[in-house]
Amino acid sequence: MAFEKVCNLEDVSEGEALQIETFEEAIAVYNVGGQIFATQDRCTHGDWSLADGFLEDGVIECTLHWGKFCVRTGKVKAPPACDPLTIYPVEVRGGEIFVDYEAGKVGE
């Protein structure tokens, strides 16, 4: 696994998402009750940033067509989205967030 630093923990407030453009495709990093998760940033239904969406109880809602996804599993939680998100392994070390982009996998 090749974890790369993407940001500092303090950059992602609790209940918020942050777009990261370090990799081939942008990812979104989420802070859910102090736990950090990462998914692809683009909604699978439309070409729209999920980091700009509404995060509540571990579910991100896309502001384009209101599709919802679980940020833990990538699973679709509400239409019109049909395809799950790609999720990425995350590690938090010493106040820094690392993501393994190459180990990303399509969620449930």
SULFENCOR-V616778 format. One line per field, one symbol per residue. ss: DSSP state (A for helix, B for strand, O for the rest). phi: phi as a letter, one per 20 degrees, with the letter a starting at -180 (. if undefined). A space follows every 50 residues. Layout:
ss=???
phi=???
This chain:
ss=OOOBBBBBAAAOOOOOBBBBOOOOOOBBBBBBOOBBBBBBOBOOOOOOBA AAOBBBOOBBBOOOOOOBBBOOOOOBBBOOOOOOOBBBBBBBBOOBBBBB BBBBBBOO
phi=.dfcfdaegffdfgncccecdfdgcfcddcddlnedcbcgeeffebebff feeddblmdedfeecmfccfffdnffdbfefddfefdcfccdclncddce ffefbfff
